[in-house]
Amino acid sequence: MKYTNEMEKALLTAHGVCYEEYKRKLHVRLEVEKRREQDYLTCKRLVSDLDGKIHV
């Protein structure tokens, strides 16, 4: 997969690291992926809560 400038900006904005650092350092990659997982779970819970309120 080719890494684009938009992907670089998004990684830098969301996690404060550039792709080169993300690619080279395992501990940075693990932290970024841990935050992504937390964000995903949080959003999933919010959607579930909102979906339950909408269909009541």
mmCIF entry with sequence, helices, sheets and N, C-alpha, C, O atoms, coordinates in Angstrom:
data_MODEL
# 
_entry.id   MODEL 
# 
_entity.id                         1 
_entity.type                       polymer 
_entity.pdbx_number_of_molecules   1 
# 
_entity_poly.entity_id                      1 
_entity_poly.type                           'polypeptide(L)' 
_entity_poly.nstd_linkage                   no 
_entity_poly.nstd_monomer                   no 
_entity_poly.pdbx_seq_one_letter_code       MKYTNEMEKALLTAHGVCYEEYKRKLHVRLEVEKRREQDYLTCKRLVSDLDGKIHV 
_entity_poly.pdbx_seq_one_letter_code_can   MKYTNEMEKALLTAHGVCYEEYKRKLHVRLEVEKRREQDYLTCKRLVSDLDGKIHV 
_entity_poly.pdbx_strand_id                 A 
# 
loop_
_entity_poly_seq.entity_id 
_entity_poly_seq.num 
_entity_poly_seq.mon_id 
_entity_poly_seq.hetero 
1 1  MET n 
1 2  LYS n 
1 3  TYR n 
1 4  THR n 
1 5  ASN n 
1 6  GLU n 
1 7  MET n 
1 8  GLU n 
1 9  LYS n 
1 10 ALA n 
1 11 LEU n 
1 12 LEU n 
1 13 THR n 
1 14 ALA n 
1 15 HIS n 
1 16 GLY n 
1 17 VAL n 
1 18 CYS n 
1 19 TYR n 
1 20 GLU n 
1 21 GLU n 
1 22 TYR n 
1 23 LYS n 
1 24 ARG n 
1 25 LYS n 
1 26 LEU n 
1 27 HIS n 
1 28 VAL n 
1 29 ARG n 
1 30 LEU n 
1 31 GLU n 
1 32 VAL n 
1 33 GLU n 
1 34 LYS n 
1 35 ARG n 
1 36 ARG n 
1 37 GLU n 
1 38 GLN n 
1 39 ASP n 
1 40 TYR n 
1 41 LEU n 
1 42 THR n 
1 43 CYS n 
1 44 LYS n 
1 45 ARG n 
1 46 LEU n 
1 47 VAL n 
1 48 SER n 
1 49 ASP n 
1 50 LEU n 
1 51 ASP n 
1 52 GLY n 
1 53 LYS n 
1 54 ILE n 
1 55 HIS n 
1 56 VAL n 
# 
_struct_asym.id          A 
_struct_asym.entity_id   1 
# 
loop_
_struct_conf.conf_type_id 
_struct_conf.id 
_struct_conf.pdbx_PDB_helix_id 
_struct_conf.beg_label_comp_id 
_struct_conf.beg_label_asym_id 
_struct_conf.beg_label_seq_id 
_struct_conf.pdbx_beg_PDB_ins_code 
_struct_conf.end_label_comp_id 
_struct_conf.end_label_asym_id 
_struct_conf.end_label_seq_id 
_struct_conf.pdbx_end_PDB_ins_code 
_struct_conf.beg_auth_comp_id 
_struct_conf.beg_auth_asym_id 
_struct_conf.beg_auth_seq_id 
_struct_conf.end_auth_comp_id 
_struct_conf.end_auth_asym_id 
_struct_conf.end_auth_seq_id 
_struct_conf.pdbx_PDB_helix_class 
_struct_conf.details 
_struct_conf.pdbx_PDB_helix_length 
HELX_P HELX_P1 AA1 ASN A 5  ? HIS A 15 ? ASN A 5  HIS A 15 1 ? 11 
HELX_P HELX_P2 AA2 TYR A 19 ? ARG A 24 ? TYR A 19 ARG A 24 1 ? 6  
HELX_P HELX_P3 AA3 LEU A 26 ? ILE A 54 ? LEU A 26 ILE A 54 1 ? 29 
# 
_struct_conf_type.id          HELX_P 
_struct_conf_type.criteria    ? 
_struct_conf_type.reference   ? 
# 
loop_
_atom_site.group_PDB 
_atom_site.id 
_atom_site.type_symbol 
_atom_site.label_atom_id 
_atom_site.label_alt_id 
_atom_site.label_comp_id 
_atom_site.label_asym_id 
_atom_site.label_entity_id 
_atom_site.label_seq_id 
_atom_site.pdbx_PDB_ins_code 
_atom_site.Cartn_x 
_atom_site.Cartn_y 
_atom_site.Cartn_z 
_atom_site.occupancy 
_atom_site.B_iso_or_equiv 
_atom_site.pdbx_formal_charge 
_atom_site.auth_seq_id 
_atom_site.auth_comp_id 
_atom_site.auth_asym_id 
_atom_site.auth_atom_id 
_atom_site.pdbx_PDB_model_num 
ATOM 1   N N  . MET A 1 1  ? 0.848   -1.176 0.000  1.00 0.00 ? 1  MET A N  1 
ATOM 2   C CA . MET A 1 1  ? 0.000   0.000  0.000  1.00 0.00 ? 1  MET A CA 1 
ATOM 3   C C  . MET A 1 1  ? 0.895   1.241  0.000  1.00 0.00 ? 1  MET A C  1 
ATOM 4   O O  . MET A 1 1  ? 1.853   1.335  0.768  1.00 0.00 ? 1  MET A O  1 
ATOM 5   N N  . LYS A 1 2  ? 0.573   2.160  -0.851 1.00 0.00 ? 2  LYS A N  1 
ATOM 6   C CA . LYS A 1 2  ? 1.327   3.411  -0.917 1.00 0.00 ? 2  LYS A CA 1 
ATOM 7   C C  . LYS A 1 2  ? 0.807   4.366  0.151  1.00 0.00 ? 2  LYS A C  1 
ATOM 8   O O  . LYS A 1 2  ? -0.400  4.557  0.301  1.00 0.00 ? 2  LYS A O  1 
ATOM 9   N N  . TYR A 1 3  ? 1.734   4.958  0.885  1.00 0.00 ? 3  TYR A N  1 
ATOM 10  C CA . TYR A 1 3  ? 1.379   5.884  1.954  1.00 0.00 ? 3  TYR A CA 1 
ATOM 11  C C  . TYR A 1 3  ? 1.262   7.283  1.380  1.00 0.00 ? 3  TYR A C  1 
ATOM 12  O O  . TYR A 1 3  ? 2.211   7.778  0.771  1.00 0.00 ? 3  TYR A O  1 
ATOM 13  N N  . THR A 1 4  ? 0.108   7.937  1.561  1.00 0.00 ? 4  THR A N  1 
ATOM 14  C CA . THR A 1 4  ? -0.133  9.248  0.957  1.00 0.00 ? 4  THR A CA 1 
ATOM 15  C C  . THR A 1 4  ? 0.093   10.377 1.959  1.00 0.00 ? 4  THR A C  1 
ATOM 16  O O  . THR A 1 4  ? 0.205   10.148 3.163  1.00 0.00 ? 4  THR A O  1 
ATOM 17  N N  . ASN A 1 5  ? 0.157   11.588 1.440  1.00 0.00 ? 5  ASN A N  1 
ATOM 18  C CA . ASN A 1 5  ? 0.308   12.772 2.296  1.00 0.00 ? 5  ASN A CA 1 
ATOM 19  C C  . ASN A 1 5  ? -0.882  12.935 3.236  1.00 0.00 ? 5  ASN A C  1 
ATOM 20  O O  . ASN A 1 5  ? -0.720  13.364 4.378  1.00 0.00 ? 5  ASN A O  1 
ATOM 21  N N  . GLU A 1 6  ? -2.079  12.594 2.757  1.00 0.00 ? 6  GLU A N  1 
ATOM 22  C CA . GLU A 1 6  ? -3.268  12.708 3.601  1.00 0.00 ? 6  GLU A CA 1 
ATOM 23  C C  . GLU A 1 6  ? -3.193  11.735 4.772  1.00 0.00 ? 6  GLU A C  1 
ATOM 24  O O  . GLU A 1 6  ? -3.605  12.062 5.886  1.00 0.00 ? 6  GLU A O  1 
ATOM 25  N N  . MET A 1 7  ? -2.670  10.548 4.519  1.00 0.00 ? 7  MET A N  1 
ATOM 26  C CA . MET A 1 7  ? -2.509  9.566  5.588  1.00 0.00 ? 7  MET A CA 1 
ATOM 27  C C  . MET A 1 7  ? -1.475  10.047 6.603  1.00 0.00 ? 7  MET A C  1 
ATOM 28  O O  . MET A 1 7  ? -1.641  9.857  7.808  1.00 0.00 ? 7  MET A O  1 
ATOM 29  N N  . GLU A 1 8  ? -0.417  10.667 6.109  1.00 0.00 ? 8  GLU A N  1 
ATOM 30  C CA . GLU A 1 8  ? 0.622   11.215 6.987  1.00 0.00 ? 8  GLU A CA 1 
ATOM 31  C C  . GLU A 1 8  ? 0.042   12.306 7.889  1.00 0.00 ? 8  GLU A C  1 
ATOM 32  O O  . GLU A 1 8  ? 0.295   12.324 9.093  1.00 0.00 ? 8  GLU A O  1 
ATOM 33  N N  . LYS A 1 9  ? -0.736  13.212 7.298  1.00 0.00 ? 9  LYS A N  1 
ATOM 34  C CA . LYS A 1 9  ? -1.353  14.293 8.068  1.00 0.00 ? 9  LYS A CA 1 
ATOM 35  C C  . LYS A 1 9  ? -2.295  13.743 9.130  1.00 0.00 ? 9  LYS A C  1 
ATOM 36  O O  . LYS A 1 9  ? -2.304  14.216 10.266 1.00 0.00 ? 9  LYS A O  1 
ATOM 37  N N  . ALA A 1 10 ? -3.081  12.748 8.758  1.00 0.00 ? 10 ALA A N  1 
ATOM 38  C CA . ALA A 1 10 ? -4.040  12.173 9.701  1.00 0.00 ? 10 ALA A CA 1 
ATOM 39  C C  . ALA A 1 10 ? -3.323  11.514 10.876 1.00 0.00 ? 10 ALA A C  1 
ATOM 40  O O  . ALA A 1 10 ? -3.733  11.691 12.023 1.00 0.00 ? 10 ALA A O  1 
ATOM 41  N N  . LEU A 1 11 ? -2.267  10.761 10.609 1.00 0.00 ? 11 LEU A N  1 
ATOM 42  C CA . LEU A 1 11 ? -1.509  10.105 11.674 1.00 0.00 ? 11 LEU A CA 1 
ATOM 43  C C  . LEU A 1 11 ? -0.858  11.142 12.585 1.00 0.00 ? 11 LEU A C  1 
ATOM 44  O O  . LEU A 1 11 ? -0.868  11.001 13.808 1.00 0.00 ? 11 LEU A O  1 
ATOM 45  N N  . LEU A 1 12 ? -0.302  12.165 11.987 1.00 0.00 ? 12 LEU A N  1 
ATOM 46  C CA . LEU A 1 12 ? 0.352   13.217 12.755 1.00 0.00 ? 12 LEU A CA 1 
ATOM 47  C C  . LEU A 1 12 ? -0.658  13.998 13.596 1.00 0.00 ? 12 LEU A C  1 
ATOM 48  O O  . LEU A 1 12 ? -0.394  14.301 14.760 1.00 0.00 ? 12 LEU A O  1 
ATOM 49  N N  . THR A 1 13 ? -1.797  14.319 13.020 1.00 0.00 ? 13 THR A N  1 
ATOM 50  C CA . THR A 1 13 ? -2.823  15.073 13.738 1.00 0.00 ? 13 THR A CA 1 
ATOM 51  C C  . THR A 1 13 ? -3.448  14.246 14.863 1.00 0.00 ? 13 THR A C  1 
ATOM 52  O O  . THR A 1 13 ? -3.611  14.738 15.979 1.00 0.00 ? 13 THR A O  1 
ATOM 53  N N  . ALA A 1 14 ? -3.789  13.021 14.577 1.00 0.00 ? 14 ALA A N  1 
ATOM 54  C CA . ALA A 1 14 ? -4.499  12.195 15.552 1.00 0.00 ? 14 ALA A CA 1 
ATOM 55  C C  . ALA A 1 14 ? -3.594  11.640 16.651 1.00 0.00 ? 14 ALA A C  1 
ATOM 56  O O  . ALA A 1 14 ? -4.021  11.489 17.796 1.00 0.00 ? 14 ALA A O  1 
ATOM 57  N N  . HIS A 1 15 ? -2.340  11.338 16.296 1.00 0.00 ? 15 HIS A N  1 
ATOM 58  C CA . HIS A 1 15 ? -1.484  10.638 17.256 1.00 0.00 ? 15 HIS A CA 1 
ATOM 59  C C  . HIS A 1 15 ? -0.147  11.324 17.540 1.00 0.00 ? 15 HIS A C  1 
ATOM 60  O O  . HIS A 1 15 ? 0.602   10.892 18.416 1.00 0.00 ? 15 HIS A O  1 
ATOM 61  N N  . GLY A 1 16 ? 0.145   12.378 16.808 1.00 0.00 ? 16 GLY A N  1 
ATOM 62  C CA . GLY A 1 16 ? 1.354   13.142 17.086 1.00 0.00 ? 16 GLY A CA 1 
ATOM 63  C C  . GLY A 1 16 ? 2.653   12.488 16.653 1.00 0.00 ? 16 GLY A C  1 
ATOM 64  O O  . GLY A 1 16 ? 3.721   12.841 17.154 1.00 0.00 ? 16 GLY A O  1 
ATOM 65  N N  . VAL A 1 17 ? 2.575   11.540 15.729 1.00 0.00 ? 17 VAL A N  1 
ATOM 66  C CA . VAL A 1 17 ? 3.791   10.894 15.218 1.00 0.00 ? 17 VAL A CA 1 
ATOM 67  C C  . VAL A 1 17 ? 3.741   10.856 13.700 1.00 0.00 ? 17 VAL A C  1 
ATOM 68  O O  . VAL A 1 17 ? 2.669   10.759 13.103 1.00 0.00 ? 17 VAL A O  1 
ATOM 69  N N  . CYS A 1 18 ? 4.908   10.933 13.086 1.00 0.00 ? 18 CYS A N  1 
ATOM 70  C CA . CYS A 1 18 ? 4.971   10.822 11.636 1.00 0.00 ? 18 CYS A CA 1 
ATOM 71  C C  . CYS A 1 18 ? 5.063   9.345  11.258 1.00 0.00 ? 18 CYS A C  1 
ATOM 72  O O  . CYS A 1 18 ? 5.369   8.497  12.096 1.00 0.00 ? 18 CYS A O  1 
ATOM 73  N N  . TYR A 1 19 ? 4.797   9.052  9.995  1.00 0.00 ? 19 TYR A N  1 
ATOM 74  C CA . TYR A 1 19 ? 4.773   7.665  9.555  1.00 0.00 ? 19 TYR A CA 1 
ATOM 75  C C  . TYR A 1 19 ? 6.133   6.991  9.699  1.00 0.00 ? 19 TYR A C  1 
ATOM 76  O O  . TYR A 1 19 ? 6.203   5.814  10.053 1.00 0.00 ? 19 TYR A O  1 
ATOM 77  N N  . GLU A 1 20 ? 7.203   7.715  9.433  1.00 0.00 ? 20 GLU A N  1 
ATOM 78  C CA . GLU A 1 20 ? 8.542   7.124  9.548  1.00 0.00 ? 20 GLU A CA 1 
ATOM 79  C C  . GLU A 1 20 ? 8.808   6.639  10.967 1.00 0.00 ? 20 GLU A C  1 
ATOM 80  O O  . GLU A 1 20 ? 9.344   5.548  11.163 1.00 0.00 ? 20 GLU A O  1 
ATOM 81  N N  . GLU A 1 21 ? 8.436   7.447  11.956 1.00 0.00 ? 21 GLU A N  1 
ATOM 82  C CA . GLU A 1 21 ? 8.619   7.041  13.348 1.00 0.00 ? 21 GLU A CA 1 
ATOM 83  C C  . GLU A 1 21 ? 7.693   5.871  13.680 1.00 0.00 ? 21 GLU A C  1 
ATOM 84  O O  . GLU A 1 21 ? 8.101   4.936  14.369 1.00 0.00 ? 21 GLU A O  1 
ATOM 85  N N  . TYR A 1 22 ? 6.465   5.917  13.199 1.00 0.00 ? 22 TYR A N  1 
ATOM 86  C CA . TYR A 1 22 ? 5.498   4.840  13.406 1.00 0.00 ? 22 TYR A CA 1 
ATOM 87  C C  . TYR A 1 22 ? 6.033   3.531  12.829 1.00 0.00 ? 22 TYR A C  1 
ATOM 88  O O  . TYR A 1 22 ? 5.918   2.470  13.443 1.00 0.00 ? 22 TYR A O  1 
ATOM 89  N N  . LYS A 1 23 ? 6.614   3.629  11.648 1.00 0.00 ? 23 LYS A N  1 
ATOM 90  C CA . LYS A 1 23 ? 7.108   2.437  10.955 1.00 0.00 ? 23 LYS A CA 1 
ATOM 91  C C  . LYS A 1 23 ? 8.351   1.861  11.641 1.00 0.00 ? 23 LYS A C  1 
ATOM 92  O O  . LYS A 1 23 ? 8.504   0.641  11.714 1.00 0.00 ? 23 LYS A O  1 
ATOM 93  N N  . ARG A 1 24 ? 9.228   2.715  12.139 1.00 0.00 ? 24 ARG A N  1 
ATOM 94  C CA . ARG A 1 24 ? 10.515  2.264  12.696 1.00 0.00 ? 24 ARG A CA 1 
ATOM 95  C C  . ARG A 1 24 ? 10.451  1.789  14.137 1.00 0.00 ? 24 ARG A C  1 
ATOM 96  O O  . ARG A 1 24 ? 11.188  0.877  14.514 1.00 0.00 ? 24 ARG A O  1 
ATOM 97  N N  . LYS A 1 25 ? 9.588   2.383  14.952 1.00 0.00 ? 25 LYS A N  1 
ATOM 98  C CA . LYS A 1 25 ? 9.616   2.110  16.394 1.00 0.00 ? 25 LYS A CA 1 
ATOM 99  C C  . LYS A 1 25 ? 8.395   1.296  16.828 1.00 0.00 ? 25 LYS A C  1 
ATOM 100 O O  . LYS A 1 25 ? 7.255   1.749  16.732 1.00 0.00 ? 25 LYS A O  1 
ATOM 101 N N  . LEU A 1 26 ? 8.668   0.102  17.300 1.00 0.00 ? 26 LEU A N  1 
ATOM 102 C CA . LEU A 1 26 ? 7.600   -0.801 17.707 1.00 0.00 ? 26 LEU A CA 1 
ATOM 103 C C  . LEU A 1 26 ? 6.773   -0.220 18.851 1.00 0.00 ? 26 LEU A C  1 
ATOM 104 O O  . LEU A 1 26 ? 5.546   -0.308 18.825 1.00 0.00 ? 26 LEU A O  1 
ATOM 105 N N  . HIS A 1 27 ? 7.419   0.368  19.848 1.00 0.00 ? 27 HIS A N  1 
ATOM 106 C CA . HIS A 1 27 ? 6.657   0.886  20.989 1.00 0.00 ? 27 HIS A CA 1 
ATOM 107 C C  . HIS A 1 27 ? 5.719   2.020  20.577 1.00 0.00 ? 27 HIS A C  1 
ATOM 108 O O  . HIS A 1 27 ? 4.633   2.159  21.140 1.00 0.00 ? 27 HIS A O  1 
ATOM 109 N N  . VAL A 1 28 ? 6.125   2.823  19.607 1.00 0.00 ? 28 VAL A N  1 
ATOM 110 C CA . VAL A 1 28 ? 5.255   3.896  19.102 1.00 0.00 ? 28 VAL A CA 1 
ATOM 111 C C  . VAL A 1 28 ? 4.062   3.272  18.382 1.00 0.00 ? 28 VAL A C  1 
ATOM 112 O O  . VAL A 1 28 ? 2.922   3.692  18.578 1.00 0.00 ? 28 VAL A O  1 
ATOM 113 N N  . ARG A 1 29 ? 4.327   2.278  17.557 1.00 0.00 ? 29 ARG A N  1 
ATOM 114 C CA . ARG A 1 29 ? 3.267   1.604  16.818 1.00 0.00 ? 29 ARG A CA 1 
ATOM 115 C C  . ARG A 1 29 ? 2.252   0.962  17.768 1.00 0.00 ? 29 ARG A C  1 
ATOM 116 O O  . ARG A 1 29 ? 1.043   1.052  17.551 1.00 0.00 ? 29 ARG A O  1 
ATOM 117 N N  . LEU A 1 30 ? 2.754   0.319  18.816 1.00 0.00 ? 30 LEU A N  1 
ATOM 118 C CA . LEU A 1 30 ? 1.864   -0.323 19.779 1.00 0.00 ? 30 LEU A CA 1 
ATOM 119 C C  . LEU A 1 30 ? 0.987   0.691  20.501 1.00 0.00 ? 30 LEU A C  1 
ATOM 120 O O  . LEU A 1 30 ? -0.201  0.447  20.711 1.00 0.00 ? 30 LEU A O  1 
ATOM 121 N N  . GLU A 1 31 ? 1.567   1.831  20.883 1.00 0.00 ? 31 GLU A N  1 
ATOM 122 C CA . GLU A 1 31 ? 0.783   2.878  21.540 1.00 0.00 ? 31 GLU A CA 1 
ATOM 123 C C  . GLU A 1 31 ? -0.295  3.445  20.611 1.00 0.00 ? 31 GLU A C  1 
ATOM 124 O O  . GLU A 1 31 ? -1.437  3.650  21.024 1.00 0.00 ? 31 GLU A O  1 
ATOM 125 N N  . VAL A 1 32 ? 0.077   3.692  19.362 1.00 0.00 ? 32 VAL A N  1 
ATOM 126 C CA . VAL A 1 32 ? -0.889  4.223  18.392 1.00 0.00 ? 32 VAL A CA 1 
ATOM 127 C C  . VAL A 1 32 ? -2.019  3.219  18.187 1.00 0.00 ? 32 VAL A C  1 
ATOM 128 O O  . VAL A 1 32 ? -3.190  3.599  18.173 1.00 0.00 ? 32 VAL A O  1 
ATOM 129 N N  . GLU A 1 33 ? -1.685  1.962  18.030 1.00 0.00 ? 33 GLU A N  1 
ATOM 130 C CA . GLU A 1 33 ? -2.709  0.946  17.805 1.00 0.00 ? 33 GLU A CA 1 
ATOM 131 C C  . GLU A 1 33 ? -3.584  0.757  19.039 1.00 0.00 ? 33 GLU A C  1 
ATOM 132 O O  . GLU A 1 33 ? -4.775  0.476  18.910 1.00 0.00 ? 33 GLU A O  1 
ATOM 133 N N  . LYS A 1 34 ? -3.016  0.906  20.229 1.00 0.00 ? 34 LYS A N  1 
ATOM 134 C CA . LYS A 1 34 ? -3.801  0.810  21.459 1.00 0.00 ? 34 LYS A CA 1 
ATOM 135 C C  . LYS A 1 34 ? -4.812  1.959  21.516 1.00 0.00 ? 34 LYS A C  1 
ATOM 136 O O  . LYS A 1 34 ? -5.970  1.753  21.880 1.00 0.00 ? 34 LYS A O  1 
ATOM 137 N N  . ARG A 1 35 ? -4.372  3.169  21.154 1.00 0.00 ? 35 ARG A N  1 
ATOM 138 C CA . ARG A 1 35 ? -5.289  4.322  21.140 1.00 0.00 ? 35 ARG A CA 1 
ATOM 139 C C  . ARG A 1 35 ? -6.371  4.150  20.076 1.00 0.00 ? 35 ARG A C  1 
ATOM 140 O O  . ARG A 1 35 ? -7.530  4.496  20.306 1.00 0.00 ? 35 ARG A O  1 
ATOM 141 N N  . ARG A 1 36 ? -5.997  3.619  18.922 1.00 0.00 ? 36 ARG A N  1 
ATOM 142 C CA . ARG A 1 36 ? -6.982  3.382  17.863 1.00 0.00 ? 36 ARG A CA 1 
ATOM 143 C C  . ARG A 1 36 ? -8.045  2.397  18.323 1.00 0.00 ? 36 ARG A C  1 
ATOM 144 O O  . ARG A 1 36 ? -9.234  2.592  18.069 1.00 0.00 ? 36 ARG A O  1 
ATOM 145 N N  . GLU A 1 37 ? -7.617  1.346  18.996 1.00 0.00 ? 37 GLU A N  1 
ATOM 146 C CA . GLU A 1 37 ? -8.554  0.350  19.506 1.00 0.00 ? 37 GLU A CA 1 
ATOM 147 C C  . GLU A 1 37 ? -9.507  0.976  20.531 1.00 0.00 ? 37 GLU A C  1 
ATOM 148 O O  . GLU A 1 37 ? -10.711 0.717  20.502 1.00 0.00 ? 37 GLU A O  1 
ATOM 149 N N  . GLN A 1 38 ? -8.971  1.793  21.427 1.00 0.00 ? 38 GLN A N  1 
ATOM 150 C CA . GLN A 1 38 ? -9.798  2.476  22.425 1.00 0.00 ? 38 GLN A CA 1 
ATOM 151 C C  . GLN A 1 38 ? -10.798 3.413  21.750 1.00 0.00 ? 38 GLN A C  1 
ATOM 152 O O  . GLN A 1 38 ? -11.970 3.442  22.125 1.00 0.00 ? 38 GLN A O  1 
ATOM 153 N N  . ASP A 1 39 ? -10.340 4.177  20.756 1.00 0.00 ? 39 ASP A N  1 
ATOM 154 C CA . ASP A 1 39 ? -11.234 5.076  20.019 1.00 0.00 ? 39 ASP A CA 1 
ATOM 155 C C  . ASP A 1 39 ? -12.348 4.290  19.336 1.00 0.00 ? 39 ASP A C  1 
ATOM 156 O O  . ASP A 1 39 ? -13.509 4.698  19.358 1.00 0.00 ? 39 ASP A O  1 
ATOM 157 N N  . TYR A 1 40 ? -11.990 3.169  18.736 1.00 0.00 ? 40 TYR A N  1 
ATOM 158 C CA . TYR A 1 40 ? -12.961 2.324  18.049 1.00 0.00 ? 40 TYR A CA 1 
ATOM 159 C C  . TYR A 1 40 ? -14.022 1.820  19.029 1.00 0.00 ? 40 TYR A C  1 
ATOM 160 O O  . TYR A 1 40 ? -15.219 1.893  18.749 1.00 0.00 ? 40 TYR A O  1 
ATOM 161 N N  . LEU A 1 41 ? -13.577 1.309  20.176 1.00 0.00 ? 41 LEU A N  1 
ATOM 162 C CA . LEU A 1 41 ? -14.514 0.782  21.165 1.00 0.00 ? 41 LEU A CA 1 
ATOM 163 C C  . LEU A 1 41 ? -15.415 1.877  21.730 1.00 0.00 ? 41 LEU A C  1 
ATOM 164 O O  . LEU A 1 41 ? -16.609 1.659  21.938 1.00 0.00 ? 41 LEU A O  1 
ATOM 165 N N  . THR A 1 42 ? -14.845 3.046  21.977 1.00 0.00 ? 42 THR A N  1 
ATOM 166 C CA . THR A 1 42 ? -15.632 4.178  22.471 1.00 0.00 ? 42 THR A CA 1 
ATOM 167 C C  . THR A 1 42 ? -16.707 4.567  21.458 1.00 0.00 ? 42 THR A C  1 
ATOM 168 O O  . THR A 1 42 ? -17.866 4.762  21.824 1.00 0.00 ? 42 THR A O  1 
ATOM 169 N N  . CYS A 1 43 ? -16.330 4.676  20.208 1.00 0.00 ? 43 CYS A N  1 
ATOM 170 C CA . CYS A 1 43 ? -17.287 5.043  19.156 1.00 0.00 ? 43 CYS A CA 1 
ATOM 171 C C  . CYS A 1 43 ? -18.356 3.974  18.995 1.00 0.00 ? 43 CYS A C  1 
ATOM 172 O O  . CYS A 1 43 ? -19.530 4.286  18.793 1.00 0.00 ? 43 CYS A O  1 
ATOM 173 N N  . LYS A 1 44 ? -17.950 2.723  19.084 1.00 0.00 ? 44 LYS A N  1 
ATOM 174 C CA . LYS A 1 44 ? -18.895 1.621  18.953 1.00 0.00 ? 44 LYS A CA 1 
ATOM 175 C C  . LYS A 1 44 ? -19.935 1.682  20.079 1.00 0.00 ? 44 LYS A C  1 
ATOM 176 O O  . LYS A 1 44 ? -21.124 1.470  19.837 1.00 0.00 ? 44 LYS A O  1 
ATOM 177 N N  . ARG A 1 45 ? -19.488 1.972  21.308 1.00 0.00 ? 45 ARG A N  1 
ATOM 178 C CA . ARG A 1 45 ? -20.411 2.095  22.437 1.00 0.00 ? 45 ARG A CA 1 
ATOM 179 C C  . ARG A 1 45 ? -21.359 3.276  22.242 1.00 0.00 ? 45 ARG A C  1 
ATOM 180 O O  . ARG A 1 45 ? -22.556 3.164  22.508 1.00 0.00 ? 45 ARG A O  1 
ATOM 181 N N  . LEU A 1 46 ? -20.827 4.410  21.777 1.00 0.00 ? 46 LEU A N  1 
ATOM 182 C CA . LEU A 1 46 ? -21.668 5.590  21.544 1.00 0.00 ? 46 LEU A CA 1 
ATOM 183 C C  . LEU A 1 46 ? -22.739 5.313  20.502 1.00 0.00 ? 46 LEU A C  1 
ATOM 184 O O  . LEU A 1 46 ? -23.898 5.688  20.677 1.00 0.00 ? 46 LEU A O  1 
ATOM 185 N N  . VAL A 1 47 ? -22.350 4.659  19.426 1.00 0.00 ? 47 VAL A N  1 
ATOM 186 C CA . VAL A 1 47 ? -23.309 4.339  18.373 1.00 0.00 ? 47 VAL A CA 1 
ATOM 187 C C  . VAL A 1 47 ? -24.375 3.389  18.909 1.00 0.00 ? 47 VAL A C  1 
ATOM 188 O O  . VAL A 1 47 ? -25.561 3.548  18.620 1.00 0.00 ? 47 VAL A O  1 
ATOM 189 N N  . SER A 1 48 ? -23.951 2.420  19.676 1.00 0.00 ? 48 SER A N  1 
ATOM 190 C CA . SER A 1 48 ? -24.899 1.475  20.258 1.00 0.00 ? 48 SER A CA 1 
ATOM 191 C C  . SER A 1 48 ? -25.874 2.190  21.190 1.00 0.00 ? 48 SER A C  1 
ATOM 192 O O  . SER A 1 48 ? -27.077 1.932  21.139 1.00 0.00 ? 48 SER A O  1 
ATOM 193 N N  . ASP A 1 49 ? -25.374 3.074  22.033 1.00 0.00 ? 49 ASP A N  1 
ATOM 194 C CA . ASP A 1 49 ? -26.229 3.839  22.940 1.00 0.00 ? 49 ASP A CA 1 
ATOM 195 C C  . ASP A 1 49 ? -27.216 4.709  22.169 1.00 0.00 ? 49 ASP A C  1 
ATOM 196 O O  . ASP A 1 49 ? -28.406 4.736  22.481 1.00 0.00 ? 49 ASP A O  1 
ATOM 197 N N  . LEU A 1 50 ? -26.715 5.415  21.168 1.00 0.00 ? 50 LEU A N  1 
ATOM 198 C CA . LEU A 1 50 ? -27.590 6.286  20.365 1.00 0.00 ? 50 LEU A CA 1 
ATOM 199 C C  . LEU A 1 50 ? -28.610 5.471  19.601 1.00 0.00 ? 50 LEU A C  1 
ATOM 200 O O  . LEU A 1 50 ? -29.772 5.866  19.501 1.00 0.00 ? 50 LEU A O  1 
ATOM 201 N N  . ASP A 1 51 ? -28.195 4.347  19.064 1.00 0.00 ? 51 ASP A N  1 
ATOM 202 C CA . ASP A 1 51 ? -29.090 3.487  18.313 1.00 0.00 ? 51 ASP A CA 1 
ATOM 203 C C  . ASP A 1 51 ? -30.212 2.978  19.223 1.00 0.00 ? 51 ASP A C  1 
ATOM 204 O O  . ASP A 1 51 ? -31.368 2.900  18.809 1.00 0.00 ? 51 ASP A O  1 
ATOM 205 N N  . GLY A 1 52 ? -29.863 2.638  20.451 1.00 0.00 ? 52 GLY A N  1 
ATOM 206 C CA . GLY A 1 52 ? -30.885 2.195  21.400 1.00 0.00 ? 52 GLY A CA 1 
ATOM 207 C C  . GLY A 1 52 ? -31.868 3.294  21.745 1.00 0.00 ? 52 GLY A C  1 
ATOM 208 O O  . GLY A 1 52 ? -33.054 3.022  21.931 1.00 0.00 ? 52 GLY A O  1 
ATOM 209 N N  . LYS A 1 53 ? -31.404 4.520  21.833 1.00 0.00 ? 53 LYS A N  1 
ATOM 210 C CA . LYS A 1 53 ? -32.294 5.650  22.155 1.00 0.00 ? 53 LYS A CA 1 
ATOM 211 C C  . LYS A 1 53 ? -33.185 6.022  20.980 1.00 0.00 ? 53 LYS A C  1 
ATOM 212 O O  . LYS A 1 53 ? -34.322 6.456  21.169 1.00 0.00 ? 53 LYS A O  1 
ATOM 213 N N  . ILE A 1 54 ? -32.678 5.854  19.788 1.00 0.00 ? 54 ILE A N  1 
ATOM 214 C CA . ILE A 1 54 ? -33.455 6.209  18.591 1.00 0.00 ? 54 ILE A CA 1 
ATOM 215 C C  . ILE A 1 54 ? -34.612 5.234  18.382 1.00 0.00 ? 54 ILE A C  1 
ATOM 216 O O  . ILE A 1 54 ? -35.705 5.635  17.984 1.00 0.00 ? 54 ILE A O  1 
ATOM 217 N N  . HIS A 1 55 ? -34.367 3.964  18.651 1.00 0.00 ? 55 HIS A N  1 
ATOM 218 C CA . HIS A 1 55 ? -35.372 2.931  18.380 1.00 0.00 ? 55 HIS A CA 1 
ATOM 219 C C  . HIS A 1 55 ? -36.287 2.642  19.560 1.00 0.00 ? 55 HIS A C  1 
ATOM 220 O O  . HIS A 1 55 ? -36.982 1.626  19.570 1.00 0.00 ? 55 HIS A O  1 
ATOM 221 N N  . VAL A 1 56 ? -36.296 3.520  20.547 1.00 0.00 ? 56 VAL A N  1 
ATOM 222 C CA . VAL A 1 56 ? -37.170 3.313  21.710 1.00 0.00 ? 56 VAL A CA 1 
ATOM 223 C C  . VAL A 1 56 ? -38.544 3.857  21.439 1.00 0.00 ? 56 VAL A C  1 
ATOM 224 O O  . VAL A 1 56 ? -39.420 3.776  22.300 1.00 0.00 ? 56 VAL A O  1 
# 
